[in-house]
Amino acid sequence: MEEKKELVNSEKLADLAVLGMLEKKASDIVVMDLRNVKGAVADFFVISSASSDTQVEAVAKSVDEAIYKGANEDPWHREGTENREWILLDYVNVVAHIMKTERREFFNLEGLWGDAVIKRIQAED
């Protein structure tokens, strides 16, 4: 019989996304808490930068694996897997964005959602 895991809250999902990002050495990781932002589409955005399209893909795969392993959840929707410049993994209440550095600077999601509480994640060396 398959073991059933209990539902994981959005904070835990965001933490799992961060773990996946750290696993593949993503940089400039931020967790944006959007729960008190009017009109927000999710509870959290978890955003990271990657230096190449290969790293973007590896980080996205690592996030996917970390969330599946820790919460038994697959993304509701994925975008960007073709061009690998900005992969979005949508878990409904948590949206993970893995972006090439120049794409991230151009789109400035942190600026667009300026009312969010932003927590910067420091990678452990």
N, C-alpha and C positions, 0 to 999 in steps of 0.2 A: 504494500500500500504506500502511496506517495505521501511524504511528509508535507503537511500544510503549514506554511509560515504565517504568522499574524501580520496584518497590514502594518506598514511602516509609515510613520508620519513624515510630513514634508521636510522637517529639520533633519531627520535621519537620512532621508534620500539625498539631501544636499550634502551632508557629510560624506556619504558614500561616493557621490560624484567627485568631491574633492580628493578622496583617497585614490580614485582611478586616475585623476589628473596628476597627482603627485607621483604615482607609480611610474608614469612615463615622462617624468621630468618636465611637465608643462610649466610655463613661467607666468608670473603676474596673475596669480589666481585670486579672484574675488568672489565672495558670496554676497549677493544683493538680496536683502530681505524686503520684499515688496508687499508684505501682508497689510501694511497700513497706507499703501499708496492707492489713491482712488483710480479706478480703471485698470489696475494691474491685471495681467493675463495669467499670472502664476503667483505662488507664494514666494518662490526663490528663483533667481537666475544665478547660475554658477558659471563663471566665465574664466577662460584661460587662454593664453597665447601659446603658439607653437612656431618654431622657426622654419618649418618646411611642410609641404603637403604630406609627406610621409609621416612626419610627427603628428600632424593634425589627425590623420587616420588612426595612428597608433594610440593616441590619447583618447579618441572617441571610442575605440574598441575597448580600451581599458576601463573607461567610465561605464560602458555597457556591461562589461563583465563584473565590475565591482557592485553595481546596483543589482544585477541578477543574482549574484552570489549572496549579497547581504539582505535583499528584500524580495527576491524571486519575482522581479518585475522587468518586463521588456518595455522599451519606449512605445508610447502611443503613436508617435510620429517621428520620422527622421528626415532631415534635409541636408543637402550639401555633400553627400557621399560621392557624387560624380566628380565634382571639381576639387574637392578636398582643400578648399581655402577657408571655409566656414562650415563646420558640421554642427547641426543643431539636433539635440536629442531631447524630445519632449515627453516628460513623464507626467504631464497634466499639471500637477502642483509645483513641479520643479523642472526648469528648462536649463539644460547644460549647453553652453556655447563654447566650442573649441575653434579658435580663429588664428589664422596666420597673423603675425604681428602687425603687418601693414594694413590688413583688413580691419583689425580691431581698432587701430588708431583712426582710420577713416570713419567707421560707423559710430564710435564713441558711445556704446550702450550705457556706460556709467553716467555720461552727461544727459542722455535722453531720459533716464529714470533717476533724475537728480534727487528726488524725494526719498529714495530708498536708503535704508541703513546699509552701509557697505562695510564688510569685514574683509580685510586683506589677509591672505594666507601666506605665511612664511614657510618656504621649503626647508626641511631639515637636511643639512649637508652630511 
